[in-house]
């Protein structure tokens, strides 16, 4: 049975979903990284696909921008389609001048200015974590494939046009690696639903210096992240359809 936001039927989604923010990126992934890919939902142009990576069924579903949008799709995938693992593949702004643009970041923890996690679970720790299985798999893949990856804490914000001019300096001083807009929704809901979650990020903007990647540079960097995510899917034995 479909949901208000996803028109797929039961069984259409694989147990593992890659989740970019942009629906056009979901289409790009299906077309360029999966075989036998079929579109399974397109409500409000928020596209989702299921195909094969090697011998493994994998789905791709866009989240849209921000915690409210991501929370809708994450909840419906876990709760109504029995998805077991969601790997977010997104972009982020870098607080750290030690990490160059194009760097891959694994969000080993995150926190947020949003009230959503505490509203969902008043007793929840404000520091949100990914699932240990996916985090371990990401480390093993990086080591085995010689992929340079940074791990660290990220900040999930509700505000894109940040009014606090000192935020970058404050976050860098606190050791926070990057800022983005969806990770906290994924981690909070995964903990509530007892499902797997991991957030991978490509640093596309350097907030301290104002540097940013060009359109072509963004695409090639995102290809590296998508490939990394699929290697993680391949690594984890619990990914079954």
C-alpha positions in Angstrom: 0.0 0.0 0.0 1.3 3.4 -0.9 1.8 6.3 1.5 0.8 10.0 1.0 4.3 10.7 -0.3 5.5 7.5 -1.9 3.5 5.6 -4.6 5.5 2.4 -4.5 3.9 -0.8 -3.5 5.1 -3.3 -0.9 8.2 -5.1 -2.1 9.2 -2.4 -4.5 12.0 -1.1 -2.3 15.2 -3.1 -1.5 16.3 -3.4 2.1 19.0 -0.8 1.5 18.3 2.7 0.2 20.7 5.3 -0.9 19.3 8.8 -0.2 20.5 11.9 -2.0 18.6 15.1 -1.4 18.1 16.0 -5.0 15.6 13.9 -7.0 17.6 14.5 -10.2 20.6 13.0 -8.4 18.5 9.9 -7.6 17.8 9.6 -11.3 21.5 10.1 -12.1 22.4 7.3 -9.7 19.8 4.9 -11.1 21.0 5.6 -14.7 24.7 5.4 -14.1 25.4 3.1 -11.2 22.6 0.5 -11.1 21.5 -2.1 -13.6 17.9 -3.0 -14.3 16.8 0.1 -12.6 13.1 0.9 -12.5 11.3 4.0 -11.3 9.0 3.0 -8.4 7.7 6.3 -7.2 7.4 9.9 -8.4 5.0 11.7 -6.1 5.6 15.4 -6.3 8.6 14.7 -8.6 10.4 13.1 -5.7 11.8 10.1 -7.6 12.7 6.7 -6.3 14.2 3.7 -8.1 15.2 0.1 -7.5 17.9 -1.7 -9.4 20.9 -3.9 -9.0 24.5 -3.3 -7.9 26.4 -6.4 -8.7 24.0 -9.1 -7.3 22.5 -6.9 -4.6 19.2 -5.1 -4.9 19.6 -1.4 -4.1 17.0 1.4 -4.0 17.6 5.1 -4.4 15.1 7.6 -2.9 15.4 11.4 -2.7 14.8 13.2 0.6 14.3 16.8 -0.5 15.9 19.6 1.5 15.9 20.0 5.3 14.8 18.0 8.3 11.0 18.1 7.8 11.2 16.7 4.2 13.9 14.1 5.0 11.9 13.0 8.1 8.8 12.2 6.0 10.7 9.9 3.6 12.9 8.3 6.2 9.9 7.5 8.4 7.8 6.1 5.5 10.6 4.0 4.2 11.4 2.4 7.5 7.9 2.1 8.8 5.8 1.3 5.7 8.3 -0.3 3.3 10.4 -2.3 5.8 13.6 -0.7 4.6 16.4 -1.8 6.9 19.2 0.6 6.1 19.4 4.1 4.7 22.7 5.7 3.6 22.5 9.4 3.0 24.7 10.7 0.3 24.8 14.5 0.4 26.8 17.7 0.3 28.0 19.8 3.1 29.8 23.1 4.0 33.1 22.7 5.7 33.9 24.4 9.0 37.4 22.9 9.0 40.2 24.6 7.0 42.2 21.3 7.4 39.9 19.5 5.0 40.0 20.5 1.4 37.0 20.8 -0.9 36.0 17.4 -2.4 36.8 15.6 0.9 34.6 12.7 1.9 33.2 12.8 5.4 31.5 10.1 7.4 29.2 11.6 10.0 30.2 9.5 13.0 27.9 11.7 15.1 25.7 14.8 14.6 23.7 17.3 16.6 21.1 19.9 15.6 19.5 23.2 16.4 16.2 21.6 15.4 13.7 20.5 18.1 12.6 17.5 16.1 14.7 14.8 17.7 13.7 15.9 21.2 10.1 16.0 20.2 10.2 12.5 18.8 12.0 11.2 21.9 12.3 13.6 24.9 14.9 11.3 26.5 17.1 11.1 23.5 20.8 12.1 23.7 21.4 15.3 21.8 24.4 13.7 20.2 22.9 11.4 17.5 24.8 8.4 16.1 24.7 6.2 13.0 24.4 2.4 13.3 27.6 0.7 14.4 27.4 -1.9 11.6 27.3 0.7 8.8 30.0 2.8 10.5 32.3 -0.2 10.8 31.6 -1.2 7.2 32.5 2.3 6.0 35.8 2.2 7.8 36.7 -1.2 6.4 35.8 -0.2 2.8 37.9 3.0 3.1 40.9 0.9 4.3 40.4 -1.9 1.8 39.9 0.4 -1.2 42.4 3.0 -0.1 39.7 5.7 0.0 40.7 8.9 1.9 37.8 9.6 4.3 37.5 11.9 7.3 35.2 11.0 10.2 33.8 13.5 12.5 30.8 15.3 14.0 28.5 17.3 11.8 25.9 20.0 12.6 22.4 19.7 11.1 20.8 23.1 10.7 17.3 24.3 9.9 18.8 27.6 8.6 20.6 27.8 5.2 21.1 31.6 5.4 22.7 31.6 8.8 22.4 34.9 10.7 25.2 34.1 13.2 28.3 35.4 11.6 30.5 33.7 14.2 29.1 30.2 13.6 31.9 28.9 11.5 34.5 30.0 14.0 32.6 28.6 16.9 32.0 25.3 15.3 35.6 24.9 14.1 36.8 25.7 17.6 34.4 23.0 18.9 35.8 20.4 16.5 32.7 20.2 14.3 33.6 19.2 10.8 30.8 20.3 8.6 27.2 21.6 8.4 24.3 20.1 6.4 20.5 19.9 6.7 19.3 16.3 6.9 21.6 14.0 8.9 19.9 14.5 12.3 16.5 13.5 10.9 18.0 10.2 9.6 19.8 9.3 12.7 17.0 10.2 15.1 14.4 8.3 13.3 16.7 5.3 12.7 17.2 5.1 16.4 13.5 5.2 17.1 12.7 2.6 14.4 15.7 0.4 15.3 17.1 0.5 11.8 20.4 1.2 10.1 21.6 4.6 9.1 24.7 6.3 7.9 25.4 9.7 6.4 28.2 10.3 3.9 29.0 13.9 2.8 31.1 15.6 0.2 32.5 18.9 1.2 31.5 21.3 -1.6 31.8 24.7 0.2 34.5 26.1 2.4 32.7 28.4 4.8 35.8 30.0 6.3 37.3 31.1 2.9 34.2 31.2 0.7 35.6 28.7 -1.8 33.2 26.3 -3.5 33.3 23.6 -6.2 32.2 24.3 -9.7 29.3 22.3 -11.2 31.7 19.9 -12.9 33.8 19.4 -9.8 30.7 18.7 -7.7 29.6 16.0 -10.1 32.9 14.2 -10.2 33.2 14.4 -6.4 29.7 13.1 -5.9 30.5 10.1 -8.2 33.3 9.2 -5.8 30.9 9.3 -2.8 28.2 7.2 -4.7 30.8 4.6 -5.5 32.0 4.6 -1.9 28.4 4.1 -0.7 27.8 1.2 -3.0 31.1 -0.5 -1.8 29.6 -0.2 1.7 26.4 -1.8 0.6 28.6 -4.6 -0.9 30.5 -5.0 2.4 27.6 -5.4 4.8 26.2 -8.9 4.7 22.9 -8.0 6.3 21.8 -6.2 3.2 19.2 -8.6 1.7 16.1 -7.9 -0.2 
